Amino acid sequence: MAGTKHDGGAIELGVGRTALMVAAARAIETHRPDSLARDGFAEHFVRAARTCEDWPLRMEQVPDGDADPLWGRLGRYFGLRTRVLDDFVLRSARAGGRQVVLLGAGLDSRAFRLDWPSGCVLFEIDRGPVLEFKQDVLDKLGATTKTRRVPIAGDLRGDWTATLIAAGFDPAVPSVWLAEGLMLYLSSAAERGLIDTVDSLSAEGSSLAFEVKLGVERPEVRANAVYTSAKQRIGIDLLTLFDREPRPDSTRDLERKGWSTEVKTPFDFTRQFGRGPRPEPDDALASNRWVFASKPRP
Ligand code: SAM
């Protein structure tokens, strides 16, 4: 992509820009000597976006290193999340879930970088401008997928069932669902609708991982440097983008529908890997939960 800048458009605005922030964090993670996940595509997405020219792609370009709230702490959070969810989707696919649906896929490059079992298909749902930007960058790189990939432009707040089925998804076959960095931006009603849809399309043996925040954060937490630095330095006001309504309890809703669930904090995985963000006072990450759910076979 050297020398080619995308016109921008919606990916660089509003919630689309968060996909670029996560891509920059993945680029930095990729080049760490102790990296938790490697994504060689991430830096190309960032460099293709006109308004992200000065974003760092290496830890050496972050003067405060790990102490930097944005690219150090939040960046490492995204690196850890990528690794944990890489492991989740691969484990689930190898256990039989051969159709994987990435909800709010953004600039996720898993179709291009993970070693999928044969016969897998990845459906990537996001808004049209995000997927167009992504495709443009991938085409210019000549990237080839490691499994079948089906991008689907759509709004996850609406009814996307028919579109997914028309794209080849089979509700009778076990599936793997991922909502990484998505629920936070949806209204309660949209999150409930999404969970209902996932459940109705999931055969027994399906699995789902998603990220939530437990409720609206206290003013002291909202003043955390993670939020202020994202707003001031890269123009992403997460607190405005996050939905402000009381959050639904999607974990309990899934349990009522017969799913088994496991709720983890990011710090559980920091301990497991010996790397990642650690708790701090008035922590912007303290209410984040990663939920792993499965619909048992009879
Ligand atoms: N899952 C990706 C990752 O972790 O790299 C992207 C995460 S990014 C923080 C959030 C993504 O959700 C963006 O790409 C955005 O366009 C998408 N998104 C948010 N609301 C959406 C909606 N209503 N319909 C479709 N996509 C949506």
Boltz pocket constraint, residues with backbone or C-beta under 6 A from the ligand:
constraints:
  - pocket:
      binder: B
      contacts: [[A, 15], [A, 16], [A, 18], [A, 19], [A, 22], [A, 23], [A, 103], [A, 104], [A, 105], [A, 106], [A, 107], [A, 108], [A, 125], [A, 126], [A, 127], [A, 130], [A, 154], [A, 155], [A, 156], [A, 157], [A, 179], [A, 180], [A, 181], [A, 182], [A, 185]]
      max_distance: 6.0
